[in-house]
Amino acid sequence: MKTATLILQNLIRLIGLTLIVLGLQFWMKRALGYVGIHMRLGELLVLLLWILAWMALRAGVRQQLVIIAILYGFLVFLFAVNMGRLLPGSSHEVIRVAHLLLGLGAIGFAESLGKRIKQSAK
């Protein structure tokens, strides 16, 4: 289970870095043709977070943390899908920052779950 966890964590890290780089490009009004790829990668990141949560549950990680991670994944997904409709105009920058922070939180949850899975496998 440790190897699978490490592979998932590294995938999430790589996808997360790619999402951040693409997101920064969008902020600078560049690479807008890659928004679809950004969205698919975001969906993949959430899916990997859920897989890691399932593995954490099987490894005996505290159930509350696993449930919160799953719910957080839903929040990230719902926010990202609907963010284009939230606070249009110049106030939309607040939504972009919130989107970035939610994404970083998802990566943080994956790190936390991965650490706990590895600790329980000792």
C-alpha positions in Angstrom: 0.0 0.0 0.0 3.0 2.3 0.6 4.1 2.1 -3.0 0.6 2.8 -4.4 0.3 5.7 -2.0 3.6 7.2 -3.1 2.6 6.8 -6.7 -0.7 8.6 -6.1 0.9 11.3 -4.1 3.5 12.0 -6.8 0.8 12.0 -9.5 -1.2 14.5 -7.5 1.9 16.7 -7.0 2.7 16.6 -10.7 -0.9 17.4 -11.7 -1.1 20.1 -9.0 2.0 21.8 -10.3 0.7 21.6 -13.9 -2.7 23.1 -12.7 -0.9 25.9 -10.9 1.3 26.8 -13.9 -1.7 26.7 -16.3 -3.8 28.8 -13.9 -1.1 31.4 -13.7 -1.0 31.5 -17.5 -4.8 32.0 -17.5 -4.4 34.9 -15.0 -1.9 36.5 -17.4 -4.5 36.1 -20.3 -2.3 33.5 -22.0 -2.8 29.9 -23.0 -6.6 30.2 -22.8 -7.0 27.4 -25.3 -5.9 25.0 -22.5 -8.8 25.7 -20.1 -10.4 22.4 -21.1 -7.2 20.5 -20.2 -7.0 22.4 -16.9 -10.5 21.3 -16.1 -9.9 17.7 -16.9 -6.7 17.7 -14.9 -8.6 19.3 -12.0 -11.2 16.5 -12.2 -8.4 13.9 -12.2 -6.8 15.5 -9.2 -10.1 15.3 -7.3 -10.6 11.7 -8.4 -7.1 10.8 -7.2 -7.8 12.5 -3.9 -10.9 10.3 -3.5 -8.9 7.1 -4.3 -6.4 8.2 -1.7 -9.2 8.7 0.8 -10.5 5.2 0.1 -7.0 3.8 0.6 -6.8 5.8 3.8 -10.0 4.3 5.1 -8.8 0.8 4.3 -5.5 1.6 6.1 -7.4 2.6 9.2 -6.9 6.3 9.0 -9.4 8.2 11.2 -12.8 8.0 9.5 -13.6 11.7 10.1 -10.5 12.8 8.1 -11.4 10.5 5.2 -15.0 11.8 5.1 -13.9 15.4 5.2 -11.4 14.8 2.4 -14.2 13.3 0.2 -16.6 16.2 1.0 -13.8 18.6 0.3 -13.3 17.0 -3.1 -16.9 17.6 -3.9 -16.6 21.2 -2.8 -13.6 21.7 -5.0 -15.4 20.2 -8.0 -18.6 22.1 -7.5 -16.8 25.4 -7.0 -14.6 24.9 -10.1 -17.5 23.9 -12.3 -19.6 27.0 -11.2 -16.8 29.5 -10.8 -17.4 31.2 -14.1 -20.9 32.3 -12.9 -19.7 33.7 -9.5 -19.0 37.4 -9.0 -18.7 38.4 -12.7 -16.6 41.5 -13.6 -13.7 42.9 -11.6 -14.8 41.1 -8.5 -14.1 37.8 -10.1 -10.5 38.0 -8.9 -11.8 37.0 -5.5 -13.2 33.8 -7.1 -9.9 33.1 -8.8 -8.0 33.4 -5.5 -10.6 31.2 -3.8 -10.2 28.6 -6.6 -6.4 28.6 -6.2 -6.7 28.2 -2.4 -9.3 25.4 -2.7 -7.0 23.6 -5.2 -4.0 23.9 -2.9 -6.2 22.6 0.0 -7.0 19.5 -2.1 -3.3 18.9 -2.6 -2.7 19.4 1.1 -5.4 16.9 1.9 -3.7 14.4 -0.4 -0.4 15.0 1.4 -2.0 14.5 4.8 -3.8 11.3 3.8 -0.7 9.9 2.2 1.4 10.6 5.3 -1.2 8.9 7.5 -1.5 5.9 5.2 2.3 5.4 5.3 2.4 5.7 9.1 -0.3 3.1 9.5 1.5 0.7 7.2 4.6 0.6 9.5 
